[in-house]
Amino acid sequence: MSIKPKSHLLVVTRTKDVTADHVLGRMAERNIPYLRLNSDSFGEAHITLRFPDVHESVISIDSARLAMSEIGGVWLRRIAKPKMSQIHDPEARTFAESELDFTLRWLIDLLGNYCPVLDGEVNVLEGRNKFDQLAIAEMFGFCIPETLVTNDPSAARDFVGRYKLVAIKSVAGYGQKADDGFYTVYTNIVTKDILDRFESIRMAPVCLQEYIDKAFELRITVVGRQMFGCRIDSQNTERTQTDWRRRDRATPYSVYNVDCKLGDQLNAIMEHYGVRFASFDLIVTPDGRIVFLEMNPATQFLWIEDLTGMPITDAIINELLVQYQR
């Protein structure tokens, strides 16, 4: 598949992004012209936007110069607020960073009128709403766990008392960078020690879910209409039984064939949110039921590609090209 000679793919990401590095390396191997725009250093770019002659607008980064008319597609990989640490006055720095942030986000929105964006920021933000996902998933025929989101200790204790086991997780999937990598809050089973500390949830709500017995788990990455199913035998290793993100090298990962019914359900959810690239976390129970947990728009995927060999990188590139050529 080739792209038209004067069309480039614009990749919006951050300065440190190994996934973007990998995908851009693959674009280079396929001789696909692209421009990388690091959102955190957007202040180093030169932007000239012209109205009403929008197609004459220009983006220049280092020695690369790209007219808007040459941009055939945008991969919105990651977006961060631009930093201008070279400005020492705090108020002036805040002002400059705010102006840059609005300019970048509005520029991407503007580009969406002229070329495909994988995926638009508004769609991604709406698609990340875990509450809405649970309601929508049930509408499209999925089983979902009984769930309570609350900052009421009494309601939380009552919910825990109804079930043999209850999982507790952060509402939004909290995580932060640390000196030795990345720290995240994993899903845990509610123990007596956790229950005794439930008064603390008055300060911040938690998500409680009926614990679902697992035969295995699925991480299905969807690009356009392509399904890349990964089976995770999380119950084979103690470390991953409650949360497979506590990855263990002994945990088996394998390619899983997504049948038409499941594929249609996943596509319906993506179409609802207007996204074309996302992953889904699902449980397969011992009796064969598929239970929906969550959808992750603009997802991480490179680790699955490394483990299974599935060509997700090429699928992302192809989706941009196909959408452009329509």
Buried (B, 14 or more C-beta within 10 A) or exposed (E): EEBEEEBBBBBBBBEEBEBBEBBBEBBEEBEBBBBBBBBBBBBEBEBEBEEEEBEEBBBBBEEBEBBBBBBBBBBBBBBBEBBBEEBEEEEEBEEBBEEBBEBBBEBBEBBBEBBBBBBBBEBBEBBBBBEBBBEBBEEBEBBBBEBBBBBBBEBBEEBBEEBEEBBBBBBEBEEEEEEEEEEBBEBEEBEEEBBEEBEEBEEEBBBBBBBBEBBBBBBBBBBBEBBBBBBBBBBEBEBBBBBBBBBEEEBEBEBBEBEEEBBEBBBBBBEBBBBBBBBBBBBBBEEEEBBBBBBBBBBEBBEBBEBBEBBBBBBBBBBBBBBBBE
